[in-house]
């Protein structure tokens, strides 16, 4: 145990109690994404997640249908079928093969252990043709094999690969499933690979388990160099200790500081929660929630100030909020989500009423757009007896007016034909529509697109 930690544990010299608690709160905010992200990695490899069955490291797990309310939480909405693979690069590079999707939208998103999105493959980033990519661990200096389109340098030895393939409905599932089977990961060099993440000390009391995971996983997955000076300030908390855990027999002063600091840090993350900026019509959108990657920009990312948080220390809180609200979510230039919970009069949307959403101009999306409904205030998908969960520009048979406008009907009751095909069921209570734009157009991001208000049809 280092001197600062030992003194704090004994209640002697070093930082005072209030200072130590404040430091623990900062450490919680800083480390929450690492702990939550790698905890999800463990879940994906051991229990599965949502519609994804468990799969060992370096193997894909594929959902067999678009995400539904009974599989919540998950990685997408009712418009894509998800895949995921947890990559372990400790034994060397992996070769990733992607198939030709025939022009259909897909994305593979690379997330490091600190939840930074550092690479994308797919329709927007690299096109829809087939090809192989080499994914290499930090510090790799080997020779690139032939036949690969490019090399992706991973910031950490464990990487989460999150995939989404557009699905046009039940009849389109065979095509999607056939594509999923063509994604593959292959070891390039012989070597040993881990079967799990570094294990925290099981003798650490549960109330200190978060900081033990942070200590162990920080050592194995060091952050960007620019973050290390900030991280060094957590030495008095024992987070930089190697070997036996300092939390097995921590003194009462340190235990109290860590427990109170975690409570304060968690409250800080909750209070900083983001719903987005107003974009008109009562809608809100936050395309910059995942802009905290400041250091590594591999294929498919946009390295520009528009998509970076200017203040590095401020980015730690944004990163924690993103991990809490949308872990492994995409940059806004890949997928942008707008949502609303009110009608044109400012009243809360409720399933007891019927509403109309009239698009004079289609939502600006380079790939496609889709509208779903989630609960409110808890933003989770909700089921409905009609088993209809999404409407978008790929929905067959949508009825448009003679002038080309599209009206979506939202409510608990199915409207009469021909409007029924444009119907999106709503739950009994309060709800919020969510509009997803895949490869959003500039008009959606710069505020020039006029998002239509949700109009109450019953007066």
N, C-alpha and C positions, 0 to 999 in steps of 0.2 A: 504494500500500500504506500503510495507516494505521501510525502510529508504533508502537503495541503489537505489531502483527503483524510489522513490519519488525525490531524489536528481537528478537522471539522467533525470527524466521527467521535472524538473524545470530548467535543465541546470546548476545546481550548482555543489556541490562536488561529490565525487565518481569517477568512471572511466571517462576518457576523451572521447571526441567524437570518435576519431580513435579507441581507445580501445573498446568502446562500439560497434562500427560497426564490428570490428573483432570478438567480442564475438557473435554478432548476426549471422555472417556468419558461425561460428562454430556450433551454435545452429540449424541453418537451415540444415546443413549437418547431424548432429546428429539426428534431429527430422523428417527429410523428410520421412524415411521409415514408421514411426508410422502414420504420417498424410496421406501419400498416401495409405498405407495399410488399415487403418480404413475408409478412404473415399471410397475405393473399397468395403469394407464391407457394407457401406451404400448403394452403388449402387446395390450390389447384392440383398439386402433385399427390395429395393424400385423400381428400374428400371430394374434390370437384368443386365447381362453382356454377350456380344457376343451371343452365341447360347443358353445361359442359361436364362430362365425366372426368374423374381423376386420370392423369397421365403422368408417367415419370418424366424426369428431365430429358430434354432433347427429343420429345415425341409430341406430335400434335394431338389435341383433343378437339373434336368437331361437334358442334350442335347439329341436331337433325332437322331443325325447323327454326323459323324466326322466333325471337324471344317473346314469351307470353307472360301474363301476370303470374301464373303458377310457378314460373321459373325465376322470379325476381329474388335477389338482384342479379344483374348480368351486365354485359358489355355493350348492348345495343338496344334498338327499339324493335318494332314489329315489321321493319322493312329490310333487314339484313339477317343473314345467318352467320353466327360467330364461330370462330376458331381461335385456339390459343395454344401456345407452346412456351414452356419455361426452359430457357436455354442455360446450360452450364458450360462455360468455356474454360473451366479449370484444366481440362485435359487437352486444350488446343482448339483450333478453329472448327467451325461447322460449315458445311456447304448446304445452302438452302436452294431448293428448286421451286420455282413458281410456274404454273401452267399458263397457257394462252387462254384468256377468258373470252375471247371473241368480241372484244369491245365492251363487255359488261363491266360495271363498276365493281372494284374491290380495293381494299387497302390492307396492308400489313404494317402495323405500327410497332416500333421498337422502343421499349421503355427500360431505362436502367434501374439499378437498385434504389436510387434516390427519387424515382418516379419522373425523371426527365425524359421527354420524348425526343430522341436524338436521331431517328431515321424513319423514313416511310418508303415503302414500295407500293406500287399500285397505279390505278388509272391516272390520277392527278400527277403523281410524282415521277413514274417511270414508264407509263403506258400499260397496255394490257397484253403484250406479247410474253411468250415464255422466256425463261432464262435462269441462270444460276448466279448466286451471290455468295461471297465468302464472308463469314462473320468471324472476326478475330478478337481475342481477348486483349486486355490492356498490356502494352509493352511487347506485343508479338512482333518478331522480326524474321519470320520465315519467308519462304518463297511462294509467291502466288501461283496456284495451279492454273493450267490452261482451261479455257472454255468458260470463264466466269465473266459476267458483265461488269463486276466491280467488287471492291472490298469495303465492308462496313466495319469500322473500328469501334468496338464497344467500350464505353467508359468503365464498366464494372464486369466482373466475371460471371455474374448472373444477370440475365436479361429476360424480360417478359415480351413475348411476341404476340400481339393481339390482332386478329384478322376479322374482317367483315366483308361478306360478299352480298351484293344486292340480290334480293329475291322478289320476284313479281307475284308471289302467291303460291298456293299449294301445287298448282300444275307446273311451277318452275323448280320445285324442289329436286327432281331427279337431275337436272342440269347442275344445280349448285352442289349436290352431293358428289356428283362425278368430278367436279373441279376440286372439291376438298380432298379427295383421295389422291390427287396428283401433287399436292404439296408434300415436300419431303425434306428431312434433315439428315445429313450424313457426316460422320466423323471423318476428318481429313487426316489426322495424325493419330497413331496409336498412343494411348495414355489412359490414366485413371480418371474417372469422373465421380463426382460426389453423388451420394444417394439422398442427400438432404442438406439443408442449410446448417452452418455451424450452430451447435447446440448451446443455449444458455445454461448456466449452472442451475440444476434443479433444486438445490438447497436454498436458493434465494427466496425470501418470502414473496408471496404473490403480489403484495402491494408495491414491491420494488421490481416486479418482473419487466415492466416497460423499460426501465433504465438498464436492466441487465441485457435485454435484447438489443437495445441501442448500443451498449458498450461492445458486445460481441460482434454485432453485424457491422458497426462502424470500422472495427479493426480489419474485418475481412473485405469490406467494400468501401475503401477510402473515397471521400468525395473529391471534387475538383480541387486543384491546388489553391485556387482563390478562396475556397471555403475553409481551408485548414487552419488559417490564422484565427478565424472566428471560432472554430471548433476547439482550439487550444485553450480558450478561456474556460472550458468546462472541466479542466483538470481538477479543481477542488471538489467536484462531484463524483470523482472516481471513474468518469466515462472514458478516460484514456488509459486506464489500467490494463496491463496485460497479465495473463496467467490467472491465478485464482480470483474469484470475484470478490471485490471489496464489499459487496452488499450482503454476503452471508452473515457477517457479524458486525454490520455497520452500527455505529453509535447512535444514540437517540437523537442527537442534534441533526445528523445527516439524514436519518430516516424521516424526521419531521419535515426537514427542508424539501426532501424529494417528494413526499406525499402532498404537502401543501403546494409545492411548485407545480406538480402535475395537475392539481385541481385548478390552479390559476391559469396554467397554460392551456388546458382544455377549454376553459371559459373564454379565453382570448380568441381561440380558433372559432368557437361557436359564434361569438359576438361579431367576428369579422366576416361571417358568412355572406356570400354574394348572390344576388338574384339577377343582376345584370343592369345595364343602363337602358333607359327608355328609348325605343326606336319608332314610336308612333303607334296610334291605334290601341294604346293600352298595353302593348307588347314590350317585353324587356329581353335583352340579349347580352351575353357576356362572352364575346369571342376571344378574350384575352386572359381567361382564367388559367390557361396552361402556358403562359409566356415566361415561366421562371427558369427555363433552360437558357443559360447565359454562356455556356462554355463549349458545347460539342454539337456541331451541325454537320451531320452526315447526309447521305443521299436523301432527297425528298424534303428536307427541312428548308425553311426560309431564314437566312442569316441577315436580318435587317433590324434596325431599331424599332420599327413598327411592331415587331413581334418579340420584343425583349423588355423586361422590367428594368427601368433605369437604375434603381436603387437595389443593390444586391441584398442588403439586410432586409429590406421590405419584401423582397421576393421570398424569403423564408416563410413569412406568414401567408402569403398568397399560395405558396406550394402546399402548406398544411391545409388551408381551406379547400384547395382543389382535391387533395387526398381524401378529405372528409366528404365532400359533396360529389365528386366525380372521379374517383380513383381510376387511373389509366385512361382518362378521357383524352381526346385529340386536340391538337391545335385548332384554333378557329378557322384557319385557312383550309383545313381538311373537312371539318364538319362544324357548322354553326347552328346553335339551337336557340330559338326564340320561344318565349312562353308568356301567357297572360292568364290572369285569374278574374278578369272583370269584363263587363260588357261596355258598350259605348257610353252608357250613363254612369259608369263607375261602380256599378253594383256587382257583387260577387256572383260568379257563374254557379248555377245550381241545376242538377239534373231534373228538378221538377219543372223546368221551363224548356222551351225550344229556342234555338238560336240559329242565325245564319251568318256565314262568313263568306263575303263576296270578294273574289279576287278579280279586280279589273285588269291587272297585269299579273302574270304568273310569278311566283317567288323566284328571285334570281339565283339559280343553282346550275353550275356547269355540268353536274352529273344528274341529280334528280332531287326532288323534294318530297317530303311526306309529313302528314299531320296525324298525331296520335293524341290520346287523352290520358292524363294521369290524375291521381287523387290530389286533394288539397285539404289542409296544408302539407300533408306528407306526400312528397312527390314520387309516388310509386305507381306502376301500371295497375289498371283496374280491369277486371273481366266484365263481360256482358253476355246475356243469353244468346244474342245474335252471332257471337264469336267473330265480330268485326273489330279490328284493333288499329287499323291504319287506313288512311286515304292519301293518295298522292298522284303525281303526274303519270305514274305507271298503272294506276287502277283501271282495269278494263271497263269500258262502257260509260265513263263519266259523261254526264249530260251538261253541255255548255249552252249558253244563250246564243241567240243569233249574232250578237256583237262579239262573241268569243269569251265573254266573262264566265267565270266558274263560281257557283255558289255551293258551299259545303254546308249541309244541315247537321247541327249538333244538338243532341237531346236524348231523352230517354225513350221517346216514342218514335217508331219508324214512320217516316212521312209516306204519303201516297205516291204511287208511281206517276211520272218517271223519276221524281226526285229521290226515290229510295236508294238508287245506286250511289247518290252523292251523300249518303247519310253516314255519320260517325256517331255511334252510340255513346251516351254519357252515363255516369253512375248516378245513383240516387241522391247523393249528397253533393257537396262542393267539388269542383274539379277545375283543372287547368289544361287547355290545349297546348301541345308542344309541337312547334314547326321546326323540322330538321332540314337543313340545306346542305347537301353533300357537294363539296367543292363550291362554296358560296361565291356568288358574283360580287364584284366590287360594289355594286349599288347596295347590297345587303350590309356590307361592312362599313361603308362611309356614310350611311344614313340617308342616302338619296332615294332609296326605295320606300314607298308608302305602304307600310303594313296595314291591312284593313282591320277595322275594329269589328269585334263580335257584336252583332245586333240581336237584341231580344225580339222575337217574332210575336210574342203574346203581349199585347198592350192592355 
